[in-house]
Amino acid sequence: MLPVLMLFLLPVGGGIPAGVLLARGQGLAWPATAALYFISDVFLALAFEPVLRLLALWGRGIPALARLRAAVKAGMARSLGSLGGPGAGPATLVLISFGLDPLTGRATALAAGHGFLAGWAFAITGDMLYYAAVALATLRLNAYVRDPKVTVLVILGLMILLPALVRSFRSR
């Protein structure tokens, strides 16, 4: 189980397809695999929250960081306005975490005034939904391809290309 957890701890989403296939190869049931991914998100929360709080604190006192903080906050306000308004509610935060990553989801939740538990709950929920989508796609594709290396490469390629294609179609 430890090798699966270590793959899930990789930054970005690259460890998901490899971790899912490794877990299946080790005979782990899908609930245990999902639990390992959840544990990796909890580790992420515990590691990232102090850094996020420190950056927020520094952002108030250091002029250059204060300007950066204001610019990021203004950008988030514009983005959140297109998602339904200035107050980032639970559904918006879950979607941000699903579409980007849990770190961005948590940072957005903090900017919207959500505390540690609520902010990470929204971020982890979105990330777990992303995990479920990628895990299901990985297992379904591997049922046809039957080569784990090819499956992982195809899924990673899709993880990179699909968001770009969606953005391209949405801009037209």
N, C-alpha and C positions, 0 to 999 in steps of 0.2 A: 504494500500500500504506500510506503514511503516514496518509491520512485514516481508513482502517479501524482502524489501530492507535490513533489518537487517540480514535475512538469507543469502543474497547474499554477505554481508560484512564478513561472516565467512571466515577464511583463508583456503587455499587449495580449492578444488572444491566441498566440501561436502554440501554446502548450495544450490547448483544448483538444484538437484532433488527435495528437500523439498520446495524450493522457487517456483519452476515451478508449483508443484502440489498445493501449497497454493494459488498462483496467480490464477490458473484455478478455484479453489474452491471459490475464492472471485469474480469470474466473470471478471477478468482482461483479456483483449485481449492480444494476443502474442506480438504485437508491444509495448504495455505498459510494459509488463514483460521484454522484451529485453531492453527497455529504462531504467528500474530500474537497470538491470544488468550493463548497460553501466555507469550509475551514480555511481554504486559501484566501477567500475574501475577508474573513475575520482577521487573519494575519495581516493582510493588506491594510485593513482599517486601523489596527493597532500600531502598525509601522508608519502609516501616512498621516494620521491625525496630529501627532505632535509637530510634524514638519509643516502641515497646513496651518496650525495655530501659530507657530513661530513666524511664518511668512505673513500671516494676517497682522500679528503684533508689530513686526518690523515695517509693514506697509503703512502703519499709522505714523511712525516716527522718522523714517528716512524719506526725505523729499522725493528722490527718484522713484523709490518703491511706492510712495503715496500716489504719484502721478500714474504709475503703471497700474496700481490698484483701481484708481478712478477710471482709467481707460478700459480696463477689463470689466469693471462694474457697468460702465456705459454700454459696452459691447454685449454683455449678458442681458441688460435691460432691452436692447434692441432685439436680440435673439428671442428672449422670452416673450416679448410683445408679439412676435409672429407666431408663437405657440399658444397664445391665449391670454396674455396679460402680464403685468409686471410681477405679480405674486406667483412665484414658482410653487405650484401645488404638487401633491404626491404624484399624480399621473405624469405631469411634465418632467419631474425629476427622474422618475423611473425611465421615461423615454430617452432622456438625455444620457443616462447611464447605459441603457441598451444600445443607443446609437453611437456613443463615443467610448466611454470607459467609466468605471466606477469612481476613479479619482476626479474626473471632471464632474461627474454627478454629485459627488460629495462637496466639491468646491462650490458648485452652484447652489447646493442646499445650504451651505454655510452663508453664502452671500445673500440668500433669501431669508436667512434668520433661523434656520432649523438647527437644532442642537445635535450633539454627537449621536445619540441613539436613533432619532428620527431620520437625520441626514444619511447615516450609513444604512438604515433600513431601506430607504428609497434607492440608494446607490446599489446595494447588494441585490435587491429585488430585480432591478433592471439588468444587472450583470448575470444573475441566475437565469433570467429569460434568454439572454444572449447565449449563455452556456447551453441551455436546452436546445436552442435552434441549431447551434453548431454541432453539438453532440449527435442530435438526430440526423442531421445531414451527413455527418461523418460515418455513422453506422449504416445508414441507407446506401451511401455510395460504396462503402467497403463491401457490402453484400454483392455488388455487381463487379467491382474492380478486383477484389480479393488480394490486392497487393497493398499492404499498409503504407509503404513509402509513397506510392503513387497517390493513394487516397489522401494522405496528409498534404502532399504538394498541391493537389487539386483544390482541396478545401482552403489551404492557405492562399492560393491564387484567387479563389472566389472571395475570401475575406478581404482581400486588397482591392479586387476589381469591382465587385458589386456596389460598394458605396460610391465609387467614382462614376459608375454607370447610372446609378440612381440620381446623383447630383446633375449629371449631364442631361438626363431626360427631364428633370424638374426645372432646369434653367431654360428649357425650350418653350 
